[in-house]
Amino acid sequence: MIDRLLTVGQAAEFLGTTERFPRRLIAERRIVFVKVGRHVRIPERALEEFVAAHTVQPITTHRRFAAVA
């Protein structure tokens, strides 16, 4: 199965950021990318993996004492 290749603009839209952020990820080699001639494309799966790897789960705490009204 071939993964869909996104432009930097499409990657920014996917992440909900400006184009500057995916460009910085590419420059710092923090995300997988493909060079197609002079163009840079980011596999959609790479973005999904990036989001999954940087997702922070909430901390769940249990209250010992319930508030009494």
PyMOL CGO cylinders between C-alpha atoms (Angstrom):
from pymol import cmd
from pymol.cgo import CYLINDER

trace = [
    CYLINDER, 0.00, 0.00, 0.00, 1.40, 3.37, -1.02, 0.3, 1, 1, 1, 1, 1, 1,
    CYLINDER, 1.40, 3.37, -1.02, 1.11, 6.14, 1.53, 0.3, 1, 1, 1, 1, 1, 1,
    CYLINDER, 1.11, 6.14, 1.53, -0.25, 9.50, 0.43, 0.3, 1, 1, 1, 1, 1, 1,
    CYLINDER, -0.25, 9.50, 0.43, 2.45, 12.17, 0.09, 0.3, 1, 1, 1, 1, 1, 1,
    CYLINDER, 2.45, 12.17, 0.09, 1.51, 15.61, 1.37, 0.3, 1, 1, 1, 1, 1, 1,
    CYLINDER, 1.51, 15.61, 1.37, 2.97, 19.00, 0.57, 0.3, 1, 1, 1, 1, 1, 1,
    CYLINDER, 2.97, 19.00, 0.57, 4.32, 21.14, 3.39, 0.3, 1, 1, 1, 1, 1, 1,
    CYLINDER, 4.32, 21.14, 3.39, 1.13, 23.19, 3.25, 0.3, 1, 1, 1, 1, 1, 1,
    CYLINDER, 1.13, 23.19, 3.25, -1.06, 20.09, 3.52, 0.3, 1, 1, 1, 1, 1, 1,
    CYLINDER, -1.06, 20.09, 3.52, 1.08, 18.80, 6.39, 0.3, 1, 1, 1, 1, 1, 1,
    CYLINDER, 1.08, 18.80, 6.39, 0.67, 22.12, 8.20, 0.3, 1, 1, 1, 1, 1, 1,
    CYLINDER, 0.67, 22.12, 8.20, -3.09, 21.91, 7.73, 0.3, 1, 1, 1, 1, 1, 1,
    CYLINDER, -3.09, 21.91, 7.73, -3.09, 18.31, 9.02, 0.3, 1, 1, 1, 1, 1, 1,
    CYLINDER, -3.09, 18.31, 9.02, -1.20, 19.43, 12.15, 0.3, 1, 1, 1, 1, 1, 1,
    CYLINDER, -1.20, 19.43, 12.15, -3.19, 22.64, 12.54, 0.3, 1, 1, 1, 1, 1, 1,
    CYLINDER, -3.19, 22.64, 12.54, -0.08, 24.83, 12.34, 0.3, 1, 1, 1, 1, 1, 1,
    CYLINDER, -0.08, 24.83, 12.34, 1.59, 27.23, 9.96, 0.3, 1, 1, 1, 1, 1, 1,
    CYLINDER, 1.59, 27.23, 9.96, 3.94, 25.94, 7.25, 0.3, 1, 1, 1, 1, 1, 1,
    CYLINDER, 3.94, 25.94, 7.25, 6.90, 27.02, 9.33, 0.3, 1, 1, 1, 1, 1, 1,
    CYLINDER, 6.90, 27.02, 9.33, 6.46, 24.15, 11.82, 0.3, 1, 1, 1, 1, 1, 1,
    CYLINDER, 6.46, 24.15, 11.82, 6.64, 21.22, 9.34, 0.3, 1, 1, 1, 1, 1, 1,
    CYLINDER, 6.64, 21.22, 9.34, 9.54, 22.95, 7.59, 0.3, 1, 1, 1, 1, 1, 1,
    CYLINDER, 9.54, 22.95, 7.59, 11.37, 23.10, 10.92, 0.3, 1, 1, 1, 1, 1, 1,
    CYLINDER, 11.37, 23.10, 10.92, 10.64, 19.41, 11.55, 0.3, 1, 1, 1, 1, 1, 1,
    CYLINDER, 10.64, 19.41, 11.55, 12.15, 18.63, 8.15, 0.3, 1, 1, 1, 1, 1, 1,
    CYLINDER, 12.15, 18.63, 8.15, 15.21, 20.85, 8.68, 0.3, 1, 1, 1, 1, 1, 1,
    CYLINDER, 15.21, 20.85, 8.68, 15.87, 19.26, 12.08, 0.3, 1, 1, 1, 1, 1, 1,
    CYLINDER, 15.87, 19.26, 12.08, 15.29, 15.75, 10.64, 0.3, 1, 1, 1, 1, 1, 1,
    CYLINDER, 15.29, 15.75, 10.64, 12.59, 15.11, 13.27, 0.3, 1, 1, 1, 1, 1, 1,
    CYLINDER, 12.59, 15.11, 13.27, 10.12, 13.69, 10.75, 0.3, 1, 1, 1, 1, 1, 1,
    CYLINDER, 10.12, 13.69, 10.75, 10.35, 11.37, 7.75, 0.3, 1, 1, 1, 1, 1, 1,
    CYLINDER, 10.35, 11.37, 7.75, 10.16, 13.15, 4.40, 0.3, 1, 1, 1, 1, 1, 1,
    CYLINDER, 10.16, 13.15, 4.40, 10.64, 12.38, 0.71, 0.3, 1, 1, 1, 1, 1, 1,
    CYLINDER, 10.64, 12.38, 0.71, 12.51, 14.50, -1.79, 0.3, 1, 1, 1, 1, 1, 1,
    CYLINDER, 12.51, 14.50, -1.79, 10.89, 14.49, -5.22, 0.3, 1, 1, 1, 1, 1, 1,
    CYLINDER, 10.89, 14.49, -5.22, 13.33, 16.44, -7.30, 0.3, 1, 1, 1, 1, 1, 1,
    CYLINDER, 13.33, 16.44, -7.30, 13.42, 19.87, -5.65, 0.3, 1, 1, 1, 1, 1, 1,
    CYLINDER, 13.42, 19.87, -5.65, 10.13, 19.28, -3.87, 0.3, 1, 1, 1, 1, 1, 1,
    CYLINDER, 10.13, 19.28, -3.87, 9.67, 17.93, -0.37, 0.3, 1, 1, 1, 1, 1, 1,
    CYLINDER, 9.67, 17.93, -0.37, 6.75, 15.68, 0.51, 0.3, 1, 1, 1, 1, 1, 1,
    CYLINDER, 6.75, 15.68, 0.51, 5.76, 14.18, 3.84, 0.3, 1, 1, 1, 1, 1, 1,
    CYLINDER, 5.76, 14.18, 3.84, 4.07, 10.77, 4.02, 0.3, 1, 1, 1, 1, 1, 1,
    CYLINDER, 4.07, 10.77, 4.02, 0.71, 11.00, 5.79, 0.3, 1, 1, 1, 1, 1, 1,
    CYLINDER, 0.71, 11.00, 5.79, 1.67, 8.03, 7.95, 0.3, 1, 1, 1, 1, 1, 1,
    CYLINDER, 1.67, 8.03, 7.95, 4.75, 9.93, 9.19, 0.3, 1, 1, 1, 1, 1, 1,
    CYLINDER, 4.75, 9.93, 9.19, 2.50, 12.73, 10.45, 0.3, 1, 1, 1, 1, 1, 1,
    CYLINDER, 2.50, 12.73, 10.45, 0.18, 10.25, 12.15, 0.3, 1, 1, 1, 1, 1, 1,
    CYLINDER, 0.18, 10.25, 12.15, 3.18, 8.59, 13.85, 0.3, 1, 1, 1, 1, 1, 1,
    CYLINDER, 3.18, 8.59, 13.85, 4.56, 12.00, 14.89, 0.3, 1, 1, 1, 1, 1, 1,
    CYLINDER, 4.56, 12.00, 14.89, 1.25, 12.96, 16.49, 0.3, 1, 1, 1, 1, 1, 1,
    CYLINDER, 1.25, 12.96, 16.49, 0.93, 9.58, 18.23, 0.3, 1, 1, 1, 1, 1, 1,
    CYLINDER, 0.93, 9.58, 18.23, 4.49, 9.76, 19.57, 0.3, 1, 1, 1, 1, 1, 1,
    CYLINDER, 4.49, 9.76, 19.57, 3.96, 13.25, 20.99, 0.3, 1, 1, 1, 1, 1, 1,
    CYLINDER, 3.96, 13.25, 20.99, 0.51, 12.72, 22.45, 0.3, 1, 1, 1, 1, 1, 1,
    CYLINDER, 0.51, 12.72, 22.45, 0.47, 13.24, 26.21, 0.3, 1, 1, 1, 1, 1, 1,
    CYLINDER, 0.47, 13.24, 26.21, -2.04, 11.22, 28.17, 0.3, 1, 1, 1, 1, 1, 1,
    CYLINDER, -2.04, 11.22, 28.17, -3.89, 12.93, 31.03, 0.3, 1, 1, 1, 1, 1, 1,
    CYLINDER, -3.89, 12.93, 31.03, -3.07, 12.11, 34.61, 0.3, 1, 1, 1, 1, 1, 1,
    CYLINDER, -3.07, 12.11, 34.61, -6.00, 10.63, 36.44, 0.3, 1, 1, 1, 1, 1, 1,
    CYLINDER, -6.00, 10.63, 36.44, -6.18, 11.11, 40.16, 0.3, 1, 1, 1, 1, 1, 1,
    CYLINDER, -6.18, 11.11, 40.16, -8.70, 9.77, 42.58, 0.3, 1, 1, 1, 1, 1, 1,
    CYLINDER, -8.70, 9.77, 42.58, -10.06, 12.06, 45.22, 0.3, 1, 1, 1, 1, 1, 1,
    CYLINDER, -10.06, 12.06, 45.22, -9.84, 10.54, 48.67, 0.3, 1, 1, 1, 1, 1, 1,
    CYLINDER, -9.84, 10.54, 48.67, -12.57, 12.64, 50.18, 0.3, 1, 1, 1, 1, 1, 1,
    CYLINDER, -12.57, 12.64, 50.18, -15.73, 13.71, 48.45, 0.3, 1, 1, 1, 1, 1, 1,
    CYLINDER, -15.73, 13.71, 48.45, -16.82, 17.28, 49.01, 0.3, 1, 1, 1, 1, 1, 1,
    CYLINDER, -16.82, 17.28, 49.01, -19.84, 17.54, 51.24, 0.3, 1, 1, 1, 1, 1, 1,
    CYLINDER, -19.84, 17.54, 51.24, -22.35, 20.20, 50.35, 0.3, 1, 1, 1, 1, 1, 1,
]
cmd.load_cgo(trace, "trace")
